Amino acid sequence: MPSARLAAAIALALAAPAANAELVTRTIEYKQGGTVLEGYLAYDTAGPAKKPGVVIFHQWMGLTAYERMRAEQLAALGFVAFAGDIYGKGIRPTNPKEAAAEAGKYRSDIPLLRARTQAALAALRQQPNVLSDKVAAIGYCFGGGAALELARSGADLLGTVTFHGSLSTPRPEDARNIHGKVLVLHGADDPAVNRATVLAFEDEMKAAKVDWEVVLYSGTVHSFTQPMAGNDPSTGNAYNPESDRRSWQAMRDFFAEIFGTSA
């Protein structure tokens, strides 16, 4: 996990809190079928009573301090942010082997993955301070793939953003169900989701006539927004502060476009 000092530095660099804002956070339990899930809600009290909502999907280690930090950054920008839980309450892998096994359960069961994302979206929309017609989804790594599957399921989203996300799907024909715009923020040298996969995704979006954009960051590998990935690109996973900054700004510009705000 990133150190408290590093996490604080990222928060200061990427989000400027509104004047007189009071950050409100809480853990929320919700369900998908009979499974109890545990998400994290963040918003501030400044600004309008109702705000656009953003649902966040976690990387393969599950909902961690990293996603909570991103939710708080989004709250500082004037959104109601909800970090959803795909795995279930208390299910938090402790190493890559466990994470691969847990993520694999959902990558091999797309209907279940979509059901979990839909449950998170519903939990966000149930918040009284959310503008239910102004909602977007974002995701990191495994969570990027989850956000895209939510969009492919036909969810009523204005936009979907992935950061070094999984792009492939066993059901590419479902891209025709996507309603909103799609923004993919990706490392040009990502070995986990390589150029061939990116090109196949672009073909999928073109065939479905989706309004999409792919941004590739040079010299950037997988997990580039995550300080816990370390700083050695030769491993295929490494934090890249410049690509992190640029991708966050790209997301902000995208949200300003789809929500009609100045975030």
Protein Blocks (a to p, Z undefined) as FASTA:
>chain_A
ZZfklmmmmmmmmpccdehiacddddddddehjbccdddddddfehjfbdcdddddddfk
opafklmmmmmmmmmnopacddddfkbghiacfbfklmmmmmmmmmmmmklmmmmmmmmm
mmmmmpmkbcfklccdddehjlmmmmmmmmmnopacfbdcdehiafbdfblmlmmmpmbd
cdddddfklmklcfklmmmmmmmmmmnopacdddddehiaehklbmknojafknopacdf
klmmmmmmmmmmmmmmmnopaZZ
